[in-house]
Amino acid sequence: MYSADRCLFVDSIRVSRQDGLFLSDKTVPSSFVSSISLKTQKCFVDKNENVCLVSCSWGGQTLGPVKSRRSGGKGGWVLSVSLSREEGYVGDSGEDWGQNGDNNLETVEEVKEKKGSGALNTTKHLWAGAVAAMVSRTFIAPLERLKLEYIVRGEKRSFIELIKWIAASEGLKGFWKGNFLNILRTAPFKAINFYAYDIYRSQLLKLSGNEEATNSERFLAGAAAGITATLLCLPMDTIRTVMVAPGGEALGGLIGAFCHMIQTEGFFSLYKGLVPSIISMAPSGAVFYGVYDILKSAYLHSPEGRKRIQVMKQGGQELNAFEQLELGPVRTLLYGAIAGACSEAATYPFEVVRRHLQMQVRATKLGALATCVKIVQQGGISALYAGLIPSLLQVLPSAAISYLVYEFMKIVLKVEPA
């Protein structure tokens, strides 16, 4: 790689046949050197080491990136300069050097733009998942509260009686108790989960070389996404469970519960139930994303699906965000609900065990298997499915809305495929 000095410290200048400047390898006049100001100290050289690329300014104007070639293998350089005040470089014939040029170089501006757009796309992708979680969790917060009452408090009252009790004792806002903390937990969880799934599936596609993911790749990507999100977000879920449990009101909110757990049980108490969480989230993610993707793929390959895609292509940018949904709003809601129900039913016992583990204190702490056995001994097999009906009532709209809002936000934010 040649340095900036090697590229610019030259002696004489003359117009070449290639409509550039021929620069010999001797000392350049000081008046010429002083008039050039480098914007970068790097030159990019091709595999034959005969091209250098810099960007400089001359007389107050930006001379864009400068490309140079060896002239006939002799001791000189041919410089071709593009005068521009904008970022990027357009060559003498209008070509974009580094993509269509025969030297396969990329300008510094192009590299920065690609890195920037990649980071921006990732941010938008995460925001799409986060907004989906915020909307869906706020919508189904009352059902989430009922589910926790059955699991955490061991509620014995009927569904209707429990609703009346919450309304009478805490008012309407009681159904949204802990919703803000729930959003703080689920927004990053869903954002990471959705994004991780798309990334893992994309990487598996690259490894396999297939045009479309197989069912096994979908399930594997979903399991990996569930594990990734669990590892990163479990502490917030543990704190929320402790706050909702009996006596949690006295801890003083989110910060108080966090400090109490750290002081009394140590940092790793935030990861109570990690093993059953991973055991439950791996198949849960696999089923949730796998079922939705399988249903979606089956529809898009059907005559009706192909017709819809064709109509969308013809409509182009004139279609609004809902009309640009590949499945359409109703089908997106339906497939999301089916995927959520399948996922919840398949992994619900793990959820019950995990909640019980999170409520244990160090003095009476049991392992995952021992906790499971204890639950069965005290309430039978049905105890592992305590609260399943309100949970399904919560999951159906939650999963449906999550997928609808997620797909909608990806269109609105113009998220590119991972």
C-alpha positions as CSV (number, residue, x, y, z in Angstrom):
1,M,0.0,0.0,0.0
2,Y,1.4,3.4,-1.0
3,S,1.3,6.3,1.3
4,A,-0.3,9.7,0.5
5,D,3.2,11.2,0.1
6,R,4.0,8.6,-2.6
7,C,0.8,9.5,-4.4
8,L,1.1,13.3,-4.4
9,F,4.8,14.3,-3.9
10,V,5.5,14.7,-7.6
11,D,7.7,16.8,-9.9
12,S,6.1,17.6,-13.2
13,I,2.6,17.7,-14.6
14,R,1.5,17.2,-18.2
15,V,-1.7,16.2,-19.9
16,S,-1.7,12.5,-20.9
17,R,-3.6,10.7,-23.6
18,Q,-5.9,9.3,-21.0
19,D,-7.3,12.7,-20.1
20,G,-5.5,12.7,-16.8
21,L,-2.3,14.1,-15.3
22,F,1.0,12.4,-15.6
23,L,3.1,12.9,-12.5
24,S,6.8,11.8,-12.4
25,D,8.5,10.5,-9.3
26,K,10.6,13.5,-8.4
27,T,10.2,16.4,-6.0
28,V,7.1,18.5,-6.6
29,P,7.3,22.3,-6.5
30,S,6.4,23.6,-3.1
31,S,3.7,26.0,-4.5
32,F,1.8,23.0,-6.0
33,V,2.1,20.9,-2.8
34,S,0.9,23.7,-0.6
35,S,-2.2,24.1,-2.7
36,I,-3.3,20.5,-2.1
37,S,-4.9,19.5,1.2
38,L,-5.5,15.8,1.9
39,K,-8.8,14.6,3.4
40,T,-7.5,11.1,4.0
41,Q,-4.1,9.5,4.6
42,K,-4.9,6.2,2.9
43,C,-4.5,5.0,-0.6
44,F,-6.2,1.9,-1.9
45,V,-4.2,-0.2,-4.3
46,D,-5.5,-3.1,-6.4
47,K,-4.0,-6.6,-6.5
48,N,-1.5,-5.5,-9.1
49,E,-0.4,-2.6,-6.9
50,N,-0.8,-0.1,-9.7
51,V,-3.7,2.0,-8.5
52,C,-3.9,4.5,-5.6
53,L,-6.9,6.4,-4.4
54,V,-7.0,9.6,-2.3
55,S,-9.3,12.4,-1.7
56,C,-8.0,16.0,-1.6
57,S,-9.0,19.6,-1.9
58,W,-7.4,22.2,-4.2
59,G,-7.9,25.9,-4.0
60,G,-10.9,25.6,-1.7
61,Q,-12.8,23.1,-3.9
62,T,-13.1,19.4,-3.1
63,L,-11.4,17.3,-5.8
64,G,-13.3,14.2,-4.8
65,P,-11.5,10.8,-4.7
66,V,-8.4,10.7,-7.0
67,K,-7.5,7.6,-8.8
68,S,-4.1,7.0,-10.3
69,R,-2.5,4.3,-12.4
70,R,1.1,3.4,-13.3
71,S,1.9,4.7,-16.8
72,G,3.3,1.9,-18.8
73,G,5.2,0.4,-15.9
74,K,7.5,3.5,-15.8
75,G,8.2,5.7,-12.9
76,G,5.2,7.9,-13.1
77,W,1.5,8.1,-12.3
78,V,-1.6,9.1,-14.2
79,L,-4.1,11.0,-12.1
80,S,-7.8,11.3,-13.0
81,V,-9.6,13.8,-10.8
82,S,-13.3,14.4,-10.4
83,L,-14.3,17.9,-9.3
84,S,-17.3,17.7,-7.0
85,R,-18.6,19.3,-3.8
86,E,-20.6,16.2,-2.9
87,E,-19.7,12.9,-1.3
88,G,-18.8,10.0,-3.5
89,Y,-17.1,9.8,-6.9
90,V,-18.3,9.5,-10.4
91,G,-15.6,8.6,-12.9
92,D,-14.8,10.1,-16.3
93,S,-17.5,8.1,-18.1
94,G,-20.0,8.3,-15.3
95,E,-19.1,5.0,-13.7
96,D,-19.0,4.4,-10.0
97,W,-15.4,3.4,-9.3
98,G,-15.1,0.4,-7.0
99,Q,-18.3,-1.3,-8.2
100,N,-18.2,-1.2,-12.0
101,G,-14.6,-0.2,-12.4
102,D,-12.1,-2.8,-13.5
103,N,-10.0,-2.3,-10.3
104,N,-12.8,-3.2,-7.9
105,L,-12.1,-0.3,-5.5
106,E,-14.5,1.3,-3.0
107,T,-14.2,4.9,-2.0
108,V,-14.0,5.9,1.6
109,E,-17.3,7.6,1.3
110,E,-19.0,4.4,-0.1
111,V,-17.6,2.3,2.8
112,K,-18.8,4.8,5.4
113,E,-22.2,4.9,3.7
114,K,-22.6,1.2,3.7
115,K,-21.6,0.9,7.4
116,G,-23.9,3.7,8.3
117,S,-26.9,2.3,6.4
118,G,-26.3,-1.2,8.0
119,A,-26.3,0.3,11.5
120,L,-29.4,2.4,10.6
121,N,-31.2,-0.7,9.2
122,T,-30.4,-2.7,12.4
123,T,-31.8,0.2,14.5
124,K,-35.0,0.4,12.5
125,H,-35.3,-3.4,12.6
126,L,-35.0,-3.4,16.4
127,W,-37.5,-0.5,16.7
128,A,-40.0,-2.4,14.6
129,G,-39.9,-5.3,17.1
130,A,-40.0,-2.9,20.1
131,V,-43.0,-1.0,18.9
132,A,-44.8,-4.3,18.2
133,A,-44.2,-5.4,21.8
134,M,-45.3,-2.0,23.3
135,V,-48.6,-2.0,21.4
136,S,-49.5,-5.7,21.9
137,R,-48.5,-5.7,25.6
138,T,-50.5,-2.6,26.4
139,F,-53.5,-4.1,24.6
140,I,-53.5,-7.4,26.5
141,A,-52.2,-6.2,29.8
142,P,-55.4,-7.1,31.7
143,L,-55.1,-10.7,30.5
144,E,-51.5,-10.8,31.5
145,R,-52.4,-9.6,35.0
146,L,-55.0,-12.4,35.3
147,K,-52.5,-15.0,34.2
148,L,-50.0,-13.9,36.8
149,E,-52.6,-14.1,39.5
150,Y,-53.2,-17.7,38.7
151,I,-49.6,-18.7,38.4
152,V,-47.9,-16.5,41.1
153,R,-50.6,-16.3,43.7
154,G,-52.1,-19.7,43.1
155,E,-55.5,-18.1,42.6
156,K,-58.5,-20.4,43.1
157,R,-61.3,-18.2,42.2
158,S,-63.0,-18.5,38.8
159,F,-62.1,-16.2,35.9
160,I,-65.1,-14.0,36.3
161,E,-64.8,-13.7,40.1
162,L,-61.1,-12.7,39.8
163,I,-62.0,-10.0,37.3
164,K,-64.7,-8.6,39.7
165,W,-62.2,-8.7,42.6
166,I,-59.5,-6.8,40.8
167,A,-62.0,-4.2,39.6
168,A,-63.4,-3.7,43.1
169,S,-60.1,-3.6,45.0
170,E,-57.9,-1.7,42.6
171,G,-60.2,-0.1,40.0
172,L,-59.7,-0.2,36.2
173,K,-56.0,0.7,36.5
174,G,-55.5,-2.5,38.4
175,F,-55.7,-4.4,35.2
176,W,-52.7,-2.5,33.9
177,K,-50.7,-3.0,37.1
178,G,-47.0,-3.5,36.2
179,N,-47.6,-2.8,32.5
180,F,-44.9,-0.2,32.3
181,L,-42.4,-2.6,33.7
182,N,-43.8,-5.3,31.4
183,I,-43.1,-3.0,28.4
184,L,-39.6,-2.4,29.7
185,R,-39.1,-6.1,29.7
186,T,-40.9,-7.2,26.6
187,A,-39.9,-4.4,24.2
188,P,-36.2,-5.2,24.2
189,F,-37.0,-8.9,24.4
190,K,-39.3,-8.8,21.3
191,A,-37.0,-6.5,19.5
192,I,-34.0,-8.8,20.0
193,N,-36.1,-11.9,19.3
194,F,-37.6,-10.7,16.0
195,Y,-34.2,-9.3,14.8
196,A,-32.2,-12.4,15.9
197,Y,-34.6,-14.7,14.1
198,D,-34.2,-12.8,10.8
199,I,-30.4,-12.7,11.2
200,Y,-30.1,-16.4,12.1
201,R,-32.4,-17.5,9.3
202,S,-30.5,-15.3,6.8
203,Q,-27.2,-16.8,7.9
204,L,-28.5,-20.4,7.7
205,L,-29.7,-19.6,4.2
206,K,-26.2,-18.4,3.2
207,L,-24.7,-21.5,4.6
208,S,-27.1,-23.8,2.9
209,G,-27.2,-21.9,-0.4
210,N,-30.9,-22.3,-0.7
211,E,-33.3,-19.7,-2.0
212,E,-35.8,-20.3,0.7
213,A,-35.4,-21.6,4.3
214,T,-36.3,-25.1,5.0
215,N,-38.6,-26.0,7.9
216,S,-35.7,-27.3,10.0
217,E,-33.8,-24.0,9.4
218,R,-36.8,-22.0,10.5
219,F,-37.2,-24.0,13.7
220,L,-33.4,-23.8,14.4
221,A,-33.3,-20.0,13.8
222,G,-36.4,-19.6,16.1
223,A,-34.9,-21.6,18.9
224,A,-31.6,-19.7,18.7
225,A,-33.5,-16.4,18.7
226,G,-35.4,-17.4,21.8
227,I,-32.3,-18.3,23.6
228,T,-30.5,-15.1,22.7
229,A,-33.4,-12.9,23.8
230,T,-33.7,-14.9,27.1
231,L,-30.1,-14.5,28.0
232,L,-30.2,-10.7,27.5
233,C,-33.6,-10.0,29.0
234,L,-34.2,-12.5,31.8
235,P,-33.2,-10.1,34.7
236,M,-36.0,-7.7,34.0
237,D,-38.6,-10.5,33.9
238,T,-37.4,-11.8,37.2
239,I,-37.7,-8.4,38.8
240,R,-41.2,-8.0,37.5
241,T,-42.3,-11.4,38.8
242,V,-41.0,-10.5,42.3
243,M,-42.8,-7.2,42.2
244,V,-46.2,-8.8,41.3
245,A,-45.7,-11.7,43.9
246,P,-47.1,-11.3,47.5
247,G,-45.1,-8.6,49.4
248,G,-43.7,-7.1,46.2
249,E,-45.6,-3.9,46.8
250,A,-43.3,-3.1,49.8
251,L,-40.1,-3.2,47.7
252,G,-40.6,0.2,46.3
253,G,-40.9,-0.3,42.6
254,L,-38.4,-1.3,40.0
255,I,-35.3,0.2,41.5
256,G,-36.2,-1.0,45.0
257,A,-36.9,-4.6,43.9
258,F,-33.6,-4.6,42.0
259,C,-31.6,-3.4,45.0
260,H,-33.3,-5.8,47.3
261,M,-32.5,-8.8,45.2
262,I,-28.9,-7.8,44.7
263,Q,-28.4,-7.1,48.4
264,T,-30.1,-10.1,49.8
265,E,-29.4,-12.8,47.2
266,G,-26.6,-11.5,45.0
267,F,-26.4,-10.5,41.3
268,F,-27.1,-14.0,39.9
269,S,-30.5,-14.0,41.6
270,L,-31.6,-12.0,38.6
271,Y,-31.1,-15.1,36.6
272,K,-33.3,-17.4,38.6
273,G,-35.0,-19.9,36.4
274,L,-32.4,-19.5,33.6
275,V,-32.3,-23.2,32.7
276,P,-36.1,-23.7,32.4
277,S,-36.3,-20.3,30.7
278,I,-33.9,-21.5,28.0
279,I,-35.5,-24.9,27.9
280,S,-38.9,-23.2,27.4
281,M,-37.8,-20.4,25.1
282,A,-35.9,-22.6,22.6
283,P,-38.9,-24.7,21.6
284,S,-41.2,-21.7,22.1
285,G,-39.2,-19.6,19.6
286,A,-38.9,-22.5,17.3
287,V,-42.6,-23.2,17.2
288,F,-43.6,-19.5,17.1
289,Y,-41.5,-18.4,14.2
290,G,-41.5,-21.8,12.5
291,V,-45.3,-22.1,12.3
292,Y,-45.8,-18.6,11.2
293,D,-43.1,-18.9,8.5
294,I,-44.5,-22.2,7.3
295,L,-48.0,-20.8,7.0
296,K,-46.7,-17.7,5.3
297,S,-44.6,-19.6,2.8
298,A,-47.5,-21.9,2.0
299,Y,-49.8,-19.0,1.3
300,L,-47.3,-17.1,-0.9
301,H,-46.7,-20.2,-3.0
302,S,-50.4,-20.7,-3.5
303,P,-52.3,-19.3,-6.5
304,E,-54.0,-16.7,-4.3
305,G,-50.7,-15.7,-2.8
306,R,-48.9,-15.4,-6.2
307,K,-51.8,-13.2,-7.4
308,R,-51.6,-11.0,-4.4
309,I,-47.8,-10.5,-4.9
310,Q,-48.4,-9.6,-8.5
311,V,-51.0,-7.0,-7.6
312,M,-48.7,-5.5,-5.0
313,K,-45.9,-5.2,-7.6
314,Q,-48.2,-3.5,-10.0
315,G,-49.5,-1.1,-7.3
316,G,-45.9,-0.1,-6.3
317,Q,-45.6,2.9,-4.1
318,E,-49.2,3.9,-4.5
319,L,-50.2,1.2,-1.9
320,N,-50.3,2.2,1.7
321,A,-48.4,0.2,4.4
322,F,-51.3,-2.1,5.2
323,E,-51.8,-2.9,1.5
324,Q,-48.1,-3.7,1.2
325,L,-48.4,-6.5,3.8
326,E,-47.6,-9.7,1.9
327,L,-50.3,-11.6,3.8
328,G,-52.7,-8.8,4.2
329,P,-53.8,-7.5,7.6
330,V,-56.4,-10.2,8.4
331,R,-54.2,-13.1,7.4
332,T,-51.2,-11.7,9.3
333,L,-53.3,-11.5,12.4
334,L,-54.7,-15.0,11.9
335,Y,-51.3,-16.6,11.3
336,G,-49.7,-14.8,14.2
337,A,-52.5,-16.0,16.5
338,I,-52.1,-19.6,15.4
339,A,-48.3,-19.4,15.8
340,G,-48.7,-17.9,19.3
341,A,-51.2,-20.5,20.4
342,C,-49.1,-23.4,19.2
343,S,-46.1,-22.0,20.9
344,E,-47.8,-21.4,24.2
345,A,-49.5,-24.7,24.4
346,A,-46.3,-26.6,23.7
347,T,-44.2,-24.9,26.4
348,Y,-46.6,-23.7,29.1
349,P,-45.4,-26.1,31.8
350,F,-41.9,-24.7,31.5
351,E,-43.4,-21.2,32.1
352,V,-45.1,-22.4,35.3
353,V,-41.9,-23.9,36.6
354,R,-39.9,-20.8,35.7
355,R,-42.2,-18.5,37.6
356,H,-42.1,-20.7,40.7
357,L,-38.3,-20.7,40.6
358,Q,-38.2,-16.9,40.4
359,M,-40.2,-16.6,43.6
360,Q,-38.0,-18.9,45.6
361,V,-35.6,-17.5,48.2
362,R,-32.1,-18.9,48.8
363,A,-33.0,-20.7,52.0
364,T,-35.6,-22.9,50.4
365,K,-34.3,-22.9,46.8
366,L,-35.0,-26.1,44.7
367,G,-33.8,-27.1,41.3
368,A,-35.9,-27.0,38.2
369,L,-36.7,-30.7,38.3
370,A,-37.5,-30.7,42.1
371,T,-39.7,-27.7,41.6
372,C,-41.6,-29.4,38.9
373,V,-42.1,-32.5,41.0
374,K,-43.3,-30.4,44.0
375,I,-45.8,-28.6,41.8
376,V,-47.2,-32.0,40.5
377,Q,-47.3,-33.4,44.1
378,Q,-49.3,-30.4,45.4
379,G,-51.7,-30.0,42.5
380,G,-51.3,-32.8,40.1
381,I,-50.4,-32.7,36.4
382,S,-53.1,-30.0,35.9
383,A,-51.1,-27.7,38.1
384,L,-48.5,-27.4,35.4
385,Y,-51.2,-25.9,33.2
386,A,-52.6,-23.5,35.8
387,G,-53.8,-20.4,34.1
388,L,-53.5,-21.9,30.6
389,I,-56.9,-20.6,29.4
390,P,-56.3,-16.9,30.4
391,S,-52.8,-17.4,29.0
392,L,-54.1,-18.5,25.7
393,L,-56.6,-15.7,25.7
394,Q,-53.7,-13.4,26.3
395,V,-51.3,-15.0,23.7
396,L,-53.8,-15.1,20.8
397,P,-54.3,-11.3,20.5
398,S,-50.7,-10.6,21.7
399,A,-49.1,-12.8,19.0
400,A,-51.5,-11.6,16.3
401,I,-51.0,-7.9,17.1
402,S,-47.2,-8.4,17.5
403,Y,-46.8,-9.8,14.0
404,L,-49.2,-7.3,12.5
405,V,-47.4,-4.3,14.0
406,Y,-44.0,-5.8,13.4
407,E,-44.7,-6.3,9.7
408,F,-46.4,-2.9,9.4
409,M,-43.5,-1.1,11.1
410,K,-40.9,-2.8,8.9
411,I,-42.8,-1.3,5.9
412,V,-43.2,2.1,7.5
413,L,-39.5,2.3,8.6
414,K,-38.4,0.7,5.3
415,V,-36.4,-2.0,6.9
416,E,-34.3,-4.0,4.5
417,P,-34.1,-7.8,4.6
418,A,-31.4,-9.0,7.1
